[in-house]
Amino acid sequence: MDIEEYRKQFIDEIRQNAELEGTDPESIFIEKTLNSLEEIGQLNDPIPMSVEIRNNRRQLLSFDGYAYDEADSALVLISSDFINQKDETPNLTNTRIEELVARMQRFISESVNGNISNFCDDSHPAVNIANEFRKKIGRGLIGTEILRFKFIIISNATLSKQVKNISQQDFLERPVDLNVWTLERFYQTFVSNSSEIIEIETKDFSCDGIPCLKADLGTLNTYDAYLGIVPGRFLADIYLRFGSKLLQGNVRAFLSMRGKVNKGIRSTIINNPENFFTFNNGVAIVARSVKFSSDGSKIIAFKDFQIINGGQTTASLANAIIRKEDKKGMDTLFVPMKLTVLNVEDDMSEEQTEQYNEITRTISECANSQNAVSAADFFSNHPFHVIMEKLSRKVMAPPADGKPYQTIWFYERSRGKWEQEQMKMTDAQRRRFGEIYPKKQVIKKERLAKCYNTILMNPNQVCQSSAINFSRFANFVEKLYEEHRDDINEEFFKKCVCSVILFDKVDMMIAKSNWYPKGGDKAQITPYTISKLFSLLPKDRDIDWVAIWQKQDLYPALAEELSRLSYFTFNFLNNKAAGGLVRTMSRNISTWQDYKDTPYTLSENFIHSLISIELTKSAEQAARREHKFNSKIDASVEIFNLGADYWMNIYNALTKEELLSYGDCDFIRSVANYIKRNQLPSSSQCKRLLKIVEKAEDKGYIMP
């Protein structure tokens, strides 16, 4: 797929969705691009919110979305430049970029000065947002929550060749980061199936190189390791340039950067900068590759520089540069560095990408092990996703929408997998692929977390950022996987799909309702509506999941009840907010508790449509038994496929090391002989073999 095919597909999809949802294409464009930017780590929890007002001089103050980047202590404003033309692609010029940035800056300036209410009615959403901005920005740089501004322009225009430099001057005494995302840039990210790679040359930051010492790890490792001494100013300067992009591999990138540790770091920066090297644990860095000075003593360039541990240290150093009174001793401040160089190329295969992500995750997990980091922080690499991916490729959905063929819900274990599958296909193959795996049936991990956590009746968590909700959902899945692994089966997968259908249909239903205002709080109304419905179900009754799966849609009684309930939810949330931001208020557990306690009567028609909970449990038990049986067969086949020689080598190694009893070792030998006779091990043999392997690993043996 080339850029023109990508552009056509992108715009066609926007127009189709706009027509389907009864809204304008630009709203869909904003929502789609913000989701994409969140997926690739450019944004965290972006809020689509189109504001356009004029000040007393008739100048526009506008933006189309905003977010906060706690890892950067940054306020992010997004402006859309969507041109709804079918035949030609206009250019995005310097003049247009400057105007869009000026509009965003005007809104911030007038917010800080408390003037927004002078330009619009008090009921306008801009007033509440301005108050929120003013509170976070404050007047000084000590108590402020905002230490930098990030402006993002999203556009379907082509960036003019005259645009050579988009760097910005400081604004309100804070550094400014401007990013322009055109479809060409989205396409390049899509093709590479990764976030944009950061390349750093030390000379660009007034540093002649990082002194380092290479560790001798032998000849078996594919990566290199170094110990180095990094100037504090260098770390601060690159953080000011790239911000939290440097923290992509760091599990703490989504966590607040304002804990007690930062106060301690700041105290050392101010009072004892010369002792920082001794007092601080330093930073752990991972890079794909590095370049050395001519004498080999210093690193002068990094490719894909990621801070795995030490994000708080780096952010604190950058903050000291911004807070000018803190930076006096920066020239005498140095930081210990542990560097891992993975020695991989830019164009990696899917297998190499997975290996790269796995080693980065493992280093990150070990580097952060001295502090309490929940398993949920590393959930994106959980085997749950492998199981879900396998289930999604074999469970076919019934024909729907008048189509005569079955389709598949594509569970996307790694970002962009659906698109990547089609990269080398012909047009005809791509059309066929799209029929079997429709784009609207791609289930991303974050999408599943949002939809399933809603039917678990946690709407306040769903209204949090995608990262926080994903973390909460991970706790549920971790417990499910550890305690009831056989429950993750075909029936569970179907229920997951039905939760997505339920969420999406209600979302679309609300968007088309005549009571719903453009740019309203659909993201909060939808989860609260669905969770409320489930909280009202009688204990012995359930909705008809089989009917949803068979229809691939909501059945009439369910749709009618959700339509009525969504309007009830809309009124509750707006009354509860009382002029404030529904988005902020909806995140509180107390709001959900109040809504659960608010009386609402289900219709008789809906109650009659409910099925016995025993039918649901019976289907789940049957699926559990079938999955357990299939798992035993899979284990036997896997052990058999490893081969007799494999198990004999393990037997010889364990016998030599004398790690296990004679009986355990002899059992491994008997299994090897069993396989040698071309016989499949029984489930009981597999069970005992796996226990023996686990026992050996507990004593330090590493399986080949």
N, C-alpha and C positions, 0 to 999 in steps of 0.2 A: 504494500500500500504506500503510494507516494503522498506528498503533501496535499496535492489537489484532491485526491480521493478522500483523504482524511478530512479536509475542509468541507467538502460536499456532504460527506456522511455526518459530520458534526452539525452543520447548519440544518440539514434535512431533519435530523433527529430533534433538534430544538423546535423547529416549526411544527413537527408532528405532535410533540408533547404539549406545546402551547395550545394547539387546536384541541387535543384530547382533554386537557385540563381547563379549557376555556379561559386562558390568560394570555398575556402578551409574550412574544418571543424573548424580549430582553430579560424578563423575570426568570424565565427558564435558563437563559444563558448565564445569568448571575449565579443562580443556584448550582448549575452544573459545574461552572468553573471554580466556585468556592469549594465544592466537594472535591474536585480534582486537586486543588492546592492543599487541601487538608490531607488527602491521601499521600501526597509526596512530601509531606512534612513542612510545607511552606507556611501553613496556618494551623492554629489550634482553636477549635470551636468558633469558627467564623459565624457572624450573625448577619444574614441578609436583611438590610434595612435601608430602603431608598428614601433619602431626605433631600429636598430641594426647596430652599427659601431664598429670599433676597433681603439684603440689609438696606439701610436708609439711603445708600448711594446706588441702589438697584443692582448691586453686584451679587452674583450667585454664590451661595454657600451650599455645597452639596457633597454627598457621598452615597454609595450604594451598599455598603456593608462595613462592619467593623469587628475588631477582635482585640484580645489582650494576649501578649506573649510574656508570661511570667518569667520564663527563663531569661528573657532579655529585658524585663521591666519596661516593656514597650507597648505603646498604643498603636494599633494598626488600623488604617482607614483604607477602604477599597473604593475605587471609582470605575464604573462601567462605561465603555465607549463602544456600544453595540450599534452597528449600522445595518438596518434591516433592508438590504438590497439584494436582489436575486442574481443579477447579471454581472455586476462588477465588484471588485474588491478595492475599497478606498485605501488611502495611505493614512497612517498615524504619524503626524508631523511633530516637530519640536514645539511649535506654537500650541497645538492641541494638548500635548503633554503638560506644558507649563500652565495652561489654563485649568486643567483638571487638578493639578497639584495645588494651584492657588485657591481653588474652590474648597478643597479639603482643609487647607491651612486657615482660611477665613473662618470656617466653622469652629475650628479649635480655638482660634484667637478670641472670637466673640463668646465662646463658651467660658473660657477662663475669665473674661471680663464681665460675665454675667449678663450679656446683652441679648441672648437668643430670644427671650420672651418678648422683646421689643419688636421682633420681626414676624411673629406668628401668634396664633391663638394659644392660650395657655393649655388647651387640650391637645395640641400638636405633639406627636412623639418626640420631635426634636428638642423640646423643652426638658423632658426627662433625661434624654441621652446627654444633653449639654450639662445638666446638673451632675450626672455620673462622671463625665469627663473632667469637669472642674474640680470635683472632690478628689479624683485620683491624681490629677496633675499638680494641684496645690499651687503655692506661690514660690516656694524655695526648692532647693535640690537635696536637702537633708531628709525632710519628711515625705517627699513625693514618692508615689508608686510608679511614676513614668519617667524613665531616664533616657528614652529615645523614642523617636517617631518613625513608623514605617508606613510608607504610602505605596499602594499597589494599584496599578491600572490594568484592567482586563479588557481586551479588545478583540474583535474579529477582523479588524483591519490589519493590513500589512505594515510593519514598521518601516517608515521611510528611510531610504539610504542616507538621508541628510542627518539622521539622528546618530551622532557619534559618541556623545557623552551625556549621561543623565544624572551625574552626581549632583548632590544638592548641598547648599549651605546649611549651617546649623539653624534650627528654628526653636524659639523660646529657650535658648541656651543649651539645647539638646541636639545630638547628632541626628541626621535624617538619612534614612535608607529608602531609596525609590526603586521599585521593580516594575517592569512592564512585561505583561504576559499576553502575547499574541498567540494565535492558533499555531503559528510556526514553532513557537517555543514549546507549547504543549505537545506538538507533534514530535519534536526532538526528544522530549522526556518520555513520551509513549514508545518511541522506537527503541530507546536505550533501556526501557523497563526499569529505570532507576531515577533517583533524585539527581539533580545536577551535581557534578563532581567539583569540589572546591580544589583549586590549585593555588598554592602559596609559594611565592619566592621571598626569601627573607630580606633581600635588598630593597623590596618595595615598602618595607616597614622599618627602614633605617637600622637594619641588623645585618652584620656581615656573615652570619651563620650561627648554628647551634653546636657548640663543642659536644662531642659524644664519644662513647667507648662501646665497641661492639662486644656482645657476649658470645662466647664459644658454646654453641648448642649442639655441636656434632654435625654430622652430614645427613641425618634422617629428616630433619625438620624442613618444611617448605617455606618457612618464614624466618626473618632475622629479628634480633632483639638488640636494643641499645639502651644505655644509660646516658643521660645528658643533663646539661645545666642550661635552663632557658631564662633569658632576661624577662623580668616581670613586665616591662614596657612592651615587649614583643607580643606576649600573650594578650595584654590589654588591647593593643592596637588591632590585632587580627580579630578579636572579639567585637570590637567596635565596628569593624568592616563587615564581618560575616554574621555576627550575632549567634543565635541559637542553632543556625545551620551547622555549627561546629559540634553540636551535641546530639546529632542524629543517632548515634549508637549508644547514647547514655540513657539508661532507664530513668534517670532523675530529670530528664529534660522537661517532663510534664509536671514536675513537683515544684512547689514554691521555693524561691531562692532567698527567703527572708528569715531563715531559722537562726538559732543562737550561734551556730558555727560561723555564720557570716559576720556577726558582731565581733567574734574573736579574730577572724581573719582581718577585718577592718582595723581592729585595735593594733594588730602587729604591723600592718601597712603604715599606720600613722606614727606609732611609737617606736617600733623596732624593725624598720625595713631591712637593716643589715642582717638581722637574725631570722628573716623569713625562711631562708633555705633550711635552717635548722629546726624551726618550730612547725613548719608545714609538711604534710605528707606528700605534697607534690601532685603531679598530674600523670595520668596514664593515657597515652595516645596510640591510636591505630591509624596507619596510612597504607594505601595500596603500594606506593613506591616513593622513593626519595632520590635526591641528587646530592652529590658531595662536592666540596671545594676541590681545587686541583691537587692539594696535598692530602686529601682524604680525611682531614681532621674535623671538618665541620659539615653539617647538613645545611644546604642552601636552598632546597626546594622540597615541597611535599605535594603529593597528589592524593586527594580524598582524605584530608586531615580530619580526624574525628577524636573528640575528647571523650574517652570512655569513663574516666574517673577524674574528678577535679573540676567539674563544671562550676561549682560554687566558688572555688578559688579563682578561676578565670574571670567569672562575672564580677567578683569583688574587686579584682585588679582593674577591670574596665570601669567600674563605677568610681574608683579612686581617681581615674583620669578625668572623668566628667565632673566630679566634685573637686574642683581645683585645689581646695584647701587640704585634700587628702594626699595629693600626688607628690609632695615635696621630696620624699625619699625614694621615689620610684627608680632612680638611676642606680641605686645601690641594692636593689631588690632582685634576687634570683630564685628560681623555682626548680626543684628536682623533677626530672622527667624520665618516665619509663616508656620507651617507644617500641611498638611492634610493627614491622613492615611485612605485609603479606605477600608482596611480590606477585601481584596479579595484574592482568591487562584490563583495558577499558571494556573491550568487547568480550564479555564472558558468556559462556553457555549457561543454560538454565541450571545445570548441575553445579557449575563453578560459582554461580551467583548464590545458590543455596549453601554451598560450602563456605563461601565468604561470609554470608550472613550468620551462619552457625558459629564460626570461630570468633566473629565479632561479638556475638551474643554471649558466648562462653567466657571470653575475656572480660566483658562487661559484668557478667554475673559474679565472677571471681573477684574482680577489682572492687566491687561494691559489697562483698560478703561481710566486711567488718561492721556494716550498718544493717539495720533491719530493712530488707527489701522483700516484699511479698512475692509469692510465686506468680501472682497476677501480673507483676511488672514484666515478666518474661513470657506472658501467655501467648504471644503471637507465634511462638515456636512450639506450642504444645502439640502432642500427637493427636489430640482431638481433631485438629484440622486435617490431618492425614486421613483419618477415618471418614470425616465428613466429605472430603474430596472423592474418596473411593465410592461412598454411597451415592454421591451426586451423579457419578458417571454411569451407574447401573440402574437407578430408580427412574423409570420413565413416567412422565405425567400424562394423564388422559388427554385426548384431543380437546381443544377449547377454541373459542372464537370462530367456530364454523370450519376450522382446519380439519382435514381428514387424517392427519398423522399425529403421532405422539411427539412430545418435546421433552427436553431435559433441563432441569434447573442446575445451572453451572455454578458450583461452589468454588470461589476463587481463593485458593490457599495462599497464593502469592500475587501481589498487585500486578494488574495488567495482563494476567494469564490468558483471559478470554481474547484480548486483542492479539497477543503474541501467537496464539494458536493459528491465527489466520495470516500471519505475515508472509508466508511463502505459498499461499494458495492462489489459484487462478480466480477470476471473477465468478465463474460458475461454481467452483468449490466453496468460495466464500458465501455465496447466496445459499447454498445447501447447508453449510455450517450454521448460518444465521437462522435457517428454518428449524433445525434440530435444537440449537442452543440460542434462543432469542436473546437479544441484548437486555430486554426488560427482565429476563429470568436469570441474570447474573447475581449471585448472592455474595457480597463482600463480607468479610468477618465483622466489620463494624456495623454493617446493615443488619446482620443476624443478631448481634448483641442488642441493638436498639429494639428490634421487633420482638425478640423472645423475652427480653427483660420487661417488656410492656405486658405480656400475658402472664408474667410472674408477679405482676402488680407492683412494679417499682417505677412509676412514672416520674417521680422526682429525680431518680438516678438517670433516666433516659433524657431528661431535660438538662442534665449537666453536659459538659463537653463530651465529645465522642470518646476521648481517651479515658476520662473518668468512668463513663458508663461501661466501656469495654473492660476496664479493670474490675468493676463490680460484677459484670457478667462472668468474668474469668473465675471468680470465687465459686460461683454456682457450678460451672463446668468442671473445675478442679475436683470438687467434692463428688460430682457425678462420675467422673472418670475413675477416681480412686476407689469409690465405694460400690458403684453400680455400673461397671464398664459395659456390661452386656446390654444396658439400657440404651446405649448409643447405637441404634440399629435402624432398619428401614422405616419403622413406624415413627421413631423419633425424628428422622430426617423429614418425613412427610409433615409432621407437626411443625417442624421448623419452617418448612416452605409455607404452610398454612398461616403461620404467624406473620410471615412477610406479606402474603396476599391480604390478610386482614388489615395490617398496618397501611399498606399502600392504597387499598380500596377506600378506607376511611379517610385517609389524607386527601385523596382525589375528590371524595364526596363533599368534604368540608370546603375545598377550594371552589367547587361549583355551586355552593349554597348561596342563596340570595341574601342571607344575613351576614355572610362573611366579608369583611372589608379587605380590599387589596393591601397586601403587605401586613396582614394580621398575624395572629399568634398560632398559626396552624401547627407549628412544631411542638407546641405545648398542649394544644387542644386534643390532638390525635392520641398521644399516649395516655393522657388523663381520661379520655372517653373510653378507650378500650379497657384500661385497668379498672375503671369504675364498674363497667359491665361485668367483669369477672368477679369483682368483689361482691356483687349482688346475686350471683348464681346460688341456688339452693345447694346444700352440701352433697345431696345425692344425685345432682343433675349436672350436665355439661353441654356445651354447644356441640353441634354435629360436625366434628372434624372431617369425617368421611365425606360428607356432602360438599364441604369446601374443597377437599382434594379432588373429588370427582368432577365438580363444576369448574374448578380452578377460579372460583369466584365466591362471593358471599351469596348465600341463599336468601330469598326475599324477607323472611321474618327477621333474620339477623340484620340485614341491611336496613330495614325500616327502623328497628330499635336503635341501631347505632346512629342513624340520621337524627332521630329525635333526641337521643342522649347527647350528641355532639353540640347541639344548640344549648342544651342545659349546661354543658361544660363551659361553653363560651361565656355565658352569663355569669357563671360562678367565678371563673378566673378573673374576669374584668371587674366584678364587684369586689373580689378579694384584693386585687391590686390597688383599687381605689385611687386611680390616677398614676400609680407607679408603673414599673415595668413588669409585665406578666412573666417575661422570661426569667427575671431574677427571683421573683416570688415563687415560681413554680418549682424551683430547685430545693425548696425547704421541705423536710419530711412533715413538718406541721401542716403545710398546705395540703399535702396528700391525705393526712389524717383527718383534717377538717372536711375534705371533700368526701372521704369514705363515710363520715358521720352525717353528711347532708342527705336528708330523705329524698328518695327517688323511687317511683313505683314502676316496675317492669310491666309491659303490656301483657294481657292474657294470650294474645297471638304468639308472642315470643316465648312465653313460658311453655306453651303447648308444643313448641318446636324443639325444646330441649330433649336430650336423650339421657338414659340412665348412665350414671358414672361407671357402672359395672361394665357396660359395653366398651367404654374407652379402656378400662383397666384390663378387660379380657383380651382386647386386641394388642395391648402393650405387652401382656404376659406371653402371648403366642409369639410375638416378634422377638421377645427376650430369649425364649427357648430355642427358636430357630437360629438366632444369632450365636447363641452359646454352642449349638451343634456345629454350625459352620466354622466357628472359631477353632474348635477342636480339630476339624478336618484341615483347616488352614495351617495350624501348628504342626500337624503330622507331615503335611506336604513340605512345609518350610524346613523342618528338621531333615527330612529325606533328601531334599534338594541340595543341602549342604554337602552330602556325600559321606561315604564310609571313611575316606582318607582324612577328611576334616575332623571327624570325631575321634579317629585313632590318634591323630596328632595331639588333640586335647588330652586324651587318655595318657599318652606318653609324657606330656609336659607335667600333668598333675601328679603322676606317679613319681617322676623324678624329683619334683619339689616336695613331695610328701605332705601336700596340703590337706588331702581328704583321706577318709578311711579306705581300707581295701575294698569294702563292699560298694562304696560309691564309685570308686575308680573302675571296678570290675563291671558295674552296671553300664558305664559309658562305653566300655569295650564291647559289651554284649549288644548295645544299640548299634554300634558300628558294624558288627558282624551281621546284625539283622538287616541293615540297609544294604550291606554287601550282597546279601541273598536276594536283593531287589524286592524286599518286603517293606510295607509302610508301617511305621511304628504306631501302636495303639494310643488312644487318648491317655490311658493310665501311664503308659511308658513315657509319653511326652511330659506329662505332669511331673513325674518323678525326675526326669532328666533336667527339666527347667529348675526344679528345686535344688538339684545338685550344682548346676551352673551358678545359681544365685549364692549358694553356700561358698563356692570357690571364689566368686567375685568379692564377697564380704571379707574373705581372707587376703585379698589383694591381687588375685589373678585377673588378668585382662584378656577377655575373649578375643581371638584373632578375627 
